[in-house]
Amino acid sequence: FHRWYTLARYVEPDSGRLDAHLWQTIARAWRTIENWLADHLPAILGTLGEPAKPGGADGLAQIASRPLRYILAVHNGQTIALDQVLLDGDTDRARTLQDDIVLGCLGGYSAYDHVVCMRMHPRARSLKLMRKLDGRISLVCDAGALDLFAANFRFDRLVGADPLGGVWVQCRGRQGLQWM
C-alpha cells in the first residue's frame, strides 16, 4: 500500500488519485521499450531522461493529460545535444552534431534529403519551445491547450497531448492540428 500511495502522490500531486491500470500499462510499455533499445539501439536508450519532477513550473502537476503525466513520470523526454543547440540557434555547433538527428525514440523516415526523426523533449525544453512558437502556430484543440511533448529536429512536426488524453500533430505548412 505504501508503494502505491507514494507513487500516487508523485504522479498525481494534486489529487493523489492514481489510475493503477493506466500506470501499469505505461510502466510495462516503458520496460518493453527500454529492453528493446538496450538490445538494438543502446545510443537511444542513453538519451532517455530521468523521471520528471512532480512540482515546479515544468513539473508533472502542470500537465493536464494524465497519460502524458504518467509517461513523463518514467522518462522526462530525451536529452539530445543537437536539440538544445538548434533551439539556441547555434548552426555552427549543430553541424558537428548532425549524427544526433537519428536518435529520436519515436521513429521516423528518410527520403532523399528529407529526414524526419521524432523525439520526446524534456518538459522544460517543451515549454521553452511552446513559448518560442507562441502566436506562430495554434497549439489548441477542442479539448483545450496542448502539452507539447515531441518534435522532430527541425521543429516543423510537433506532437502534443490534450487534457483528455488525445494526441495531436501540427505540421508546418498544413492548416490546423491532426488527431492521431
PyMOL commands that set and color helices and strands:
alter all, ss='L'
color gray80, all
select helices_A, chain A and resi 2-11+20-40+42-45+60-62+66-74+81-88+91-96+98-103+123-133
alter helices_A, ss='H'
color red, helices_A
select strands_A, chain A and resi 108-111+114-117+119-120+140-141+144-145+147-151+157-161+167-171+178-179
alter strands_A, ss='S'
color yellow, strands_A
deselect
rebuild
show_as cartoon
